Amino acid sequence: VGGLGDVVSGLSKALQKKGHLVEIVLPKYDCMQYDRIGDIRALDVVIESYFDGQLFKNKIWVGTVEGLPVYFIEPHHPDKFFWRGDFYGERDDFRRFSYFSRVALEFLLQAGKKPDIIHCHDWQTAFIAPLYWDIYVPKGLNSARICFTCHNFEYQGTAPASELESCGLDSHHLNRPDRMQDNSAHDRVNSVKVY
């Protein structure tokens, strides 16, 4: 949405024009403009992903937006993370986007994708780096370098350190000054700080 959407689509189109394979992974929000997605269809796979100590199923959709292949993740989680009529600003955004980040990496792993670069945008996908290095590299998803672009430093995704545990990250390992510990509160983590 907004400037972030413009940057992601513009950068992706420029890279695609240079001959690179570019694929975008997004949550499947209920408030998207579905008429702007070409050939959207559900894939015949269900991705199970860990969260809050159990596995949840996720449906994967694919379509095209402005000529770019886009995968949409639809969680089958009882909290209906992306079926609330809004993109951002929910009280549980930290949980919503840590869930999405974990499923996105699980999708890449199970689909056998071997990306050279995983480009994350804003704090909502900043969880990708610690999840990638701590959980997915040991599972064999290890071909990528992580690139992070913060489009608005006003929003940094802070929460109590214990909330990292929901997506399977070790809060004791990450809640340190040299990792994700927020500079203003030692019991909180800042998802942008990992970069």
C-alpha distance (Angstrom), angle and dihedral (degrees) to the residues before:
residue distance angle dihedral
V1 . . .
G2 3.77 . .
G3 3.77 120.0 .
L4 3.79 92.3 -13.5
G5 3.80 90.4 57.4
D6 3.80 90.9 48.1
V7 3.82 92.8 50.9
V8 3.81 94.9 46.1
S9 3.79 93.9 48.2
G10 3.82 94.2 41.8
L11 3.80 94.6 47.7
S12 3.81 91.8 43.8
K13 3.80 92.5 51.0
A14 3.81 91.4 48.4
L15 3.82 91.7 50.8
Q16 3.80 91.5 45.1
K17 3.81 89.9 51.3
K18 3.82 88.7 55.4
G19 3.82 89.0 57.1
H20 3.81 101.1 -97.1
L21 3.79 122.2 137.1
V22 3.78 105.4 -120.2
E23 3.80 122.8 -173.8
I24 3.78 125.1 177.6
V25 3.80 124.9 -151.1
L26 3.81 119.1 -159.6
P27 3.78 138.5 162.3
K28 3.80 112.7 -97.6
Y29 3.78 98.4 -117.1
D30 3.78 119.8 -166.5
C31 3.82 89.7 -136.1
M32 3.82 97.5 57.7
Q33 3.78 120.2 121.0
Y34 3.79 95.3 -108.4
D35 3.80 92.0 -176.4
R36 3.84 87.8 68.9
I37 3.83 92.5 58.2
G38 3.79 113.7 87.1
D39 3.79 122.8 -145.6
I40 3.79 94.8 -6.9
R41 3.78 112.6 -175.3
A42 3.78 138.8 158.1
L43 3.78 116.8 -107.6
D44 3.77 117.7 -127.4
V45 3.80 92.1 -114.3
V46 3.76 135.7 89.9
I47 3.79 116.7 -152.7
E48 3.78 116.0 -151.7
S49 3.76 115.4 -153.6
Y50 3.79 134.4 -176.1
F51 3.80 120.6 -112.4
D52 3.82 132.6 150.4
G53 3.79 91.7 -0.3
Q54 3.79 97.6 -53.5
L55 3.79 142.7 73.3
F56 3.80 122.1 -99.6
K57 3.79 126.8 -167.6
N58 3.79 121.6 -122.2
K59 3.79 128.9 -167.5
I60 3.80 116.6 -140.7
W61 3.79 121.7 -146.1
V62 3.79 128.6 -173.6
G63 3.78 132.1 -161.0
T64 3.77 141.8 136.4
V65 3.78 128.8 -95.1
E66 3.81 116.6 -170.9
G67 3.81 89.2 -19.2
L68 3.82 94.1 -50.9
P69 3.81 124.1 119.3
V70 3.79 109.9 -118.9
Y71 3.80 128.3 -173.3
F72 3.78 116.8 -155.5
I73 3.79 121.7 -157.7
E74 3.80 116.6 -147.8
P75 3.81 110.4 -169.0
H76 3.78 119.5 -147.7
H77 3.79 90.6 -151.7
P78 3.82 120.4 137.0
D79 3.82 91.3 -125.2
K80 3.83 90.4 65.2
F81 3.80 90.0 -138.5
F82 3.81 97.2 -170.1
W83 3.81 101.4 25.7
R84 3.79 99.4 82.1
G85 3.80 105.1 97.6
D86 3.83 94.3 -106.6
F87 3.79 135.9 82.8
Y88 3.82 98.0 -150.2
G89 3.76 141.8 0.2
E90 3.79 100.5 69.7
R91 3.81 119.8 142.1
D92 3.82 90.2 -118.6
D93 3.82 99.3 44.7
F94 3.82 91.1 128.3
R95 3.81 90.1 58.2
R96 3.82 93.9 40.6
F97 3.78 94.4 54.2
S98 3.80 97.1 38.9
Y99 3.82 85.7 54.3
F100 3.81 91.3 49.6
S101 3.82 92.2 47.9
R102 3.79 92.1 52.5
V103 3.83 92.6 48.5
A104 3.82 92.0 46.8
L105 3.81 91.0 56.2
E106 3.80 91.6 43.7
F107 3.81 88.3 53.0
L108 3.82 91.7 51.6
L109 3.80 90.5 48.9
Q110 3.80 96.7 46.6
A111 3.81 93.5 42.6
G112 3.81 89.4 54.9
K113 3.79 92.5 -122.7
K114 3.79 116.1 161.8
P115 3.81 105.4 -164.5
D116 3.78 120.5 -170.4
I117 3.80 91.6 -153.5
I118 3.78 132.6 20.7
H119 3.79 106.5 -161.9
C120 3.80 112.6 -160.5
H121 3.78 123.2 -165.5
D122 3.81 126.3 -151.7
W123 3.78 128.2 -23.3
Q124 3.81 93.2 -60.8
T125 3.82 90.4 76.1
A126 3.82 98.2 30.2
F127 3.82 87.9 103.0
I128 3.81 88.0 72.8
A129 3.83 93.9 81.8
P130 3.82 99.7 55.4
L131 3.81 91.4 38.3
Y132 3.79 90.6 49.7
W133 3.81 96.9 47.4
D134 3.81 98.6 36.6
I135 3.82 101.6 37.6
Y136 3.81 114.2 11.1
V137 3.81 103.7 41.8
P138 3.83 89.6 60.8
K139 3.84 88.1 50.3
G140 3.82 91.2 56.4
L141 3.81 102.4 -96.5
N142 3.78 91.5 121.3
S143 3.81 110.6 125.9
A144 3.79 99.4 93.1
R145 3.73 140.1 88.1
I146 3.79 115.4 -148.2
C147 3.80 120.1 -125.5
F148 3.80 120.3 -172.7
T149 3.78 128.8 -165.5
C150 3.79 120.6 -172.5
H151 3.79 110.1 -158.9
N152 3.81 96.3 -177.8
F153 3.81 121.1 22.4
E154 3.78 90.4 -168.8
Y155 3.81 86.8 81.6
Q156 3.79 114.9 54.7
G157 3.79 107.8 157.8
T158 3.79 105.1 -117.3
A159 3.80 125.5 177.7
P160 3.79 140.9 148.5
A161 3.81 108.1 -62.6
S162 3.80 90.9 -120.6
E163 3.82 89.9 68.6
L164 3.81 89.3 72.8
E165 3.80 87.9 70.6
S166 3.83 91.6 69.9
C167 3.81 92.7 71.3
G168 3.79 93.3 40.7
L169 3.78 100.6 -97.2
D170 3.81 120.6 137.7
S171 3.80 106.0 -115.4
H172 3.83 92.8 -166.8
H173 3.80 90.6 55.1
L174 3.83 93.9 45.6
N175 3.82 101.9 36.7
R176 3.80 93.9 81.8
P177 3.82 129.4 112.4
D178 3.81 91.0 -111.2
R179 3.82 93.3 50.5
M180 3.81 128.0 32.3
Q181 3.81 103.3 -34.7
D182 3.81 109.8 132.0
N183 3.81 112.6 -116.9
S184 3.80 93.7 -133.5
A185 3.83 100.8 45.2
H186 3.78 125.0 29.3
D187 3.81 94.6 -155.0
R188 3.82 91.9 56.6
V189 3.78 133.4 73.5
N190 3.78 128.8 -144.4
S191 3.79 114.1 -147.9
V192 3.83 93.2 -154.6
K193 3.80 93.6 54.2
V194 3.80 92.7 72.5
Y195 3.79 87.7 75.8
